[in-house]
């Protein structure tokens, strides 16, 4: 695990909320640099100067909202992890954002310790699974044809199921006695075969195929 301090950017158009969140983030042990922006456009501007490890985005902002900003970040800065702050937990919203490739969702009423847990989870495990994600997966799941599942090798299926159990790359590599490089190669193949863009997408794929059951 990387022990360097994390750089986290935050975009929210409500100044009080944003400043409060900045103060909170600065109290987290693993967080070093925190920068904030009033909208997606500003956030992208600072990201282009120095990409952060993670961004926390308000879904609804003027000038450039969370959806548009997420698309830009995923396409141009694929290594940046994205956490969405939202009041909207309707399944259709969540599925749309999963399709884009974001890494987790937080309700605007989340407790500070959940914010910290979610942030570390997207950094260490590439996604944060909470009730918002699970509820969306239980609802309006468009079941997709089963042939994709048969395209996965048995090792890829093993890797997929361990990702769903929220194990980190290091933990999965150790469990399967493979190098982390090999793990990431498997993961890249699985993402391609399942047409997913992040581990949240892989979890959804596994749930849709009945390969993994939400607790």
Protein Blocks (a to p, Z undefined) as FASTA:
>chain_A
ZZbdcddddddfblklmmmmmmmmmmpmklcbdcddfbfklmmmmmmmmccfbdcddfbd
ghiafklmmmmmmmmmmmbccddddfblcfklmmmmmmnopabdcdfkbcfklmmmmmmm
mmmnopacdfklmmmmmgopacddfklmmmpcfklmmmmmmmmnopafklmmmmnopafk
lmmmmmmmmmmmnopabfklmmmmmmmnopaccZZ
